[in-house]
């Protein structure tokens, strides 16, 4: 799994943390953001790419971040693409991949289900 902290959009707290990366076990790119809270606990403001095969490309990740006013820096886009290519997908073949797939299918869009099915088929299970 790769993990990179990227800059906050203008106007957001300086100590807000936005992390992006490639999650090999779930075969998805991801992004998450946590805002500091007065209690000392961090409060999640968004998390995308938490289910198998959810965000298949860097371009989809960049477009998904627009909703949160976050721009994916070009150098990070390039790095993520390389990391995903080098690490490859790792969803299929894991002990619980079929169980995870069944548990998320009712909650994800049809195109994601198709990617999950393809990953399971291509993974030789």
N, C-alpha and C positions, 0 to 999 in steps of 0.2 A: 504494500500500500504506500502510495506517495502522499505527501502532505506539504502544502505550501501556504504560508500566510500572505495575503494580498492586501493592498491598500484599501482603506475605508473610503467611501464616497464623501465628497465635500459636505460638511454640515452634520456629519455623524460624530459621536464621541470618539476622541482619539484613542481611547483604550478599548474600543470595540474590536473584536478579533474575527476576521473572516478567513476561513481555511478552505482550500480547494485541493483536490487530488484525484488519484485513480485508485479505486478499491478493487483489487484483483479478485478476492473471494466472491464479491457480488457482481463482478464484470460491469461496473458502472463508474462514471465520473461522479464526484460529489462536491457539494459546497455546504458549509455551515457557518453560522454567525452567532456569536454570543455577545450580549451587551452586559457591561458591568452593572451591578445593582448595589444600592446603598448597604444592603445586609452583608455584602461580601461575596454573595453567591452570584454566579453568572446566569443570565436569563437568555435562553435560546430565542433568537429572533427569526431564524429560518434554518431549515436543513433539507436539502434536496439530494437525491441520489442515495437514498437509504434502503432501497429495495433492489432486487436483482435486475440487471439489464435496464435500469431506469433511464440513464442518460448515456446513450451509446457513443457520442462523439464530443470532441472539444467544442465544436460549433454549437451543438445543442446545449451544452453547459453554458457557454457564453450567452446564448439567447435566453436561457432560463434565468440567468442572473440579472438581466435587464429589468425584470419585474421588481427586483430589490434595489434598483439603482446602482448596481455594482458592475464595474467594467473589468473584464478579465484581461490583464496586461498581455501584450503580444508575446513577450518572452516566456511567460508562464503557459500560454496556449501552446507554444512550440514544445516546451519542456513536458507538459502533460501528454501531448501526442506521442512523444518519444517514449515516455515511461509506460504508457498503455501498450504501445507496440512491443517494447522489450519485455515487460512483465507478462503480457498477454492476459486473456480472460481466465478465470479460475473457478467459475461457478459450478460447471458440470464436473462430476467426478468426486465432489466433496460428500462426506457421509450424509449430510442432511439436505442436500440441494433439492431433491424431489419434495421433501416435506416443506421446505421453505417456499418452493414454487407453488405448491398447492395452497399454502396459507395466504399468499399474496394475490393469487389470480383473481379472486372476487373483488379486489380493491384497486386494481390497476387497469389502465387503458388497454384496448385490444392490441395496439401495436407493441406494447411492452410484453404482453402475453406471447405474442408471436416471437419476439426476441428471446424470451425465456425458453419457449419450446424449442427454438432453433439451437440455443446453447446446450440444452439437455441432449438433443439429438446428436449434435456435432461432438459432444463430449463422450459419446460412446456408452451412455448409460442405457 
